[in-house]
Amino acid sequence: MLKTTSALLVSTVFFSAAVHAVIQDQQWGDWYGNISAMEFELNTQNVSGEVLTLTCTSGKLAAAYSVPAEDYRISSQTGLSEPGLSINGTNHPLDETAFTALKATSEKDVIKMTSMNAAISKQFSAKGLNEALADTTWQDCRNH
């Protein structure tokens, strides 16, 4: 009985570790997060310690900007006025045009969070973002 219990316990530990490994964040260049069939959450941090989070959930592209050291966070879903993204100085509302521009970024491109077409963040690197979004389409996001 003790051997059976020990074997079961060891099996449970290995299974739990395997499941935990599946849900851990993936890394693409300067970006990390999770992508499933029809939604994603991708994060990046800039040299100033600011964090940009891009999500596709409930059929919408959303963005959040935070400064963890100051316990500050604002998002497109919590009252940010006219939220958007600036990619290499070109402003995009959080819609298909922004998604398409994000997919087309290269490692030299820069992204800023905007409100009413004015940057509210310092710049974030796009390095790895196109790789993270490579297998995701705007329709995937919209159809969720």
N, C-alpha and C positions, 0 to 999 in steps of 0.2 A: 504494500500500500504506500509506503514512504517513497519507493522508487517511482511509482505512478504519479504521486503528488509532485515530486521533484521534477519529473519529466514534463508534467503539465505546466508547472510554474515556469520552467525554462522556455517552453514553447510559447507561453503567453508573453514573456519578456521579449523574445525575438519577434513575435508578431507585432507587439506594441511598438517596438523600435522601427520595424519596417513601415508601419502605418505612419508613424511620426515623420519618418524620412520623406514620405510622399507629400505631406502637407507643408513641408518647409519651403521657404522662399527660394526661388531660382534667381540666378544672377546673370545679367546681360550687360557687359561693360559697366557703366556707372549706375545702371538701373537694377532693381531687385523687386520681386513680388511673385504673384501667382497669376496664371492665365488658365482658365478652363474653357470649355467649348464656346460659351457665349458671354463670358464676362471676364474682367481682369481687374487687378489692382496692382499698379506699378508705382514704385517710389524711387526717388533719388535725393541725394543731399548735395548741396553746394559747399564751397570752401568757407562760406560764412556760417555754416551750421543750419541753414534753412532747409526745409524738406518740401518737396513737391510730390503730391500723390495724384495720379491719374486713375480714374476708375470708369469702368463701363458696367453699369448695373441698372436694372429696371428700364432698359431700353434707352439709356442716356449716357452721354459722356460727361463726366464730372471731374472737377479738379479741386484739390485742397492745398493750401499753403500753410506751413507752420514754422514756428521758430521755437523748437523744444526748450532751449535755454531760458526763454522768456515765458514759457507755458502759453504761447499764443498760437491760435489756429483759426483759420477762416476757410470757408469752402463755398463752392458755387451752389451748394444745396442749403446753405444756412444764411441767406440774406446778403451775400456779396453782390454789390451793384454791377450789373453788366459784366459778369465774369468772362474771362477769356485767356488766351495764351498768345504771347508774342514769340514768333519763331523767326530768328534772324531779323528782327525789327518789323516783321509783318504781323499785324494783329488778326486774330481769328476768334470768332465766337465759338463756344463749345458745341460744335455741331459736326456735320460730315466734313466740312472744309478743314477744321482743326484736326480731325482724325486722319484725314488724307495727308495733311502736312506733317503730322507726327510720324506716320508710316514712312514718309519720304526723307526723314532726317538722316544726316550722316554724323560721324563722330566729331566733326568740326562745328556743327550747328549749335546754337544756344537758344534756350527757352526761358521765358520769364512769365510769371503769373501776372495777369492784368485785371484791373477793375476800371470800367468806363474808358477802355483803351489806354490807360496809363499803367506802367509797370508798378507793381507793389512788392516785387521781389528782386533780388539780385539774380544774376544769370545762373542757369543750370545747364550742365552738359547734356547733349543728346546722345552721347556715345553709348551704343548698345540698344537704344530705343527701337530703331527700325528692326533689329534682330528679334527683340521681344514681341513686336507686333506683326512679324512676318506672316504668321499663319492665322491672323485675325482680320476679319473684314468689318466694314461699317454695318453690313446686314447682320452679322453675328451679334453685334451690340444692339441693334434696333429690334431684332427678333426675340431678344431674351424676355 
